[in-house]
Structures are given as structure tokens and as C-alpha cells.
């Protein structure tokens, strides 16, 4: 194999890994937004509250599965406190 072939393989591999990383994060963000939209049921105030809580959890580096459980709990608490 010559240097050009190796360069092409390395470029293709790095590009594929980068694409996978970007798509994974976009899909995670879409799922988060969809969950918040579903929990808010069209209530913009509740949606803003849940979005702020999700951003706070991401800042605090809470694990993803715990984020979704906590958002569900917060949505229930929000309705009860209204």
C-alpha cells in the first residue's frame, strides 16, 4: 500500500467516526426535545421550565437515563404545584 491509499483510509475512517458522533448527539437532542414536548402537552410555560431543568442537569453532568426520569418527575410536580 502506498501513502495515498493509507491517507484515504485514515481520512474515510475519521470522517465516518465524526459523522457518527454528530448524528448521535443530534438524535439525543431530538429525543430530549420530543420528551419535553410530550411532557408539556402544549403548555409553553411548562416546556420552558422543563428545558431549563434539562439544561441544568446537563451542566451538572447527570446521567442521561436519570435526566429522563427526573424530567418526568418534574413534569408531575409542576402540574401538582399549579
N, C-alpha and C positions, 0 to 999 in steps of 0.2 A: 504494500500500500504506500502510496506517495503522500506527501504532506497535504496536498489539496483534498484528497479523499478523507484524511483524518480530520482536517479542518471542517469539511462539510458535515461529517458525522457529529462532531462536537457542537457545531452551530445548530444542527437539527435537534439534538438532544436538549441543549439549553433552551432553545425556543419552545420545545414541547413541554418541558418542565415549567417554564414561565407561564405558558398558556394554561396549563393545568392549575397552577397556583391562582392565577387571576380568576379563572372560571369558578373554582371552588369558593373563593371569597365573595364573588358576585352572587352565587347561588345561596350562600349563607345569609347575605344581606337581604336577598329577596325573601327568603323563608322568614327572617325576623320581621320584615315589614308586613308580610302576609299574616303572620301570627298576631301582630299588634292590630292590624286592620280587623281581623276576625274577632279579637277580644273586645275591641272598641265598639263594634256594631254601629258604625256611623257617627259616633259621638266624638267630635273633634277635640273636646277638652280632655276626654279620657285617652284618646290617641296621643295627644301631646304629652300627657303625664306618663304614659307607658313608654314612649320614645325617650323621654328624659331619663326614666329609670333604667332603660336598656343601655343608654349611653353611659350612665353612671356605673352600671355593672361591668361594662366593657373596660372602663377606666380602672376599676378595682380588680380587673382580671378574674372575674368569676367564671367558672367553667360553663361551657355552652349549655349543657343539659340542665344545669341548675338555673341558668338565666331563664329558660322557658318555663320551668316550674315556678320560679319566683314571679315572672310576669303574670302567669295565670292566677297566682295568689293575690298579687297586687290589683289585678282587674276585679276580683271578687271583693276585696277590701274597699276599692274605690266605689263600687256600687252600694256597699253597705253604709258607707260614710256619707252618702249623698242625701 
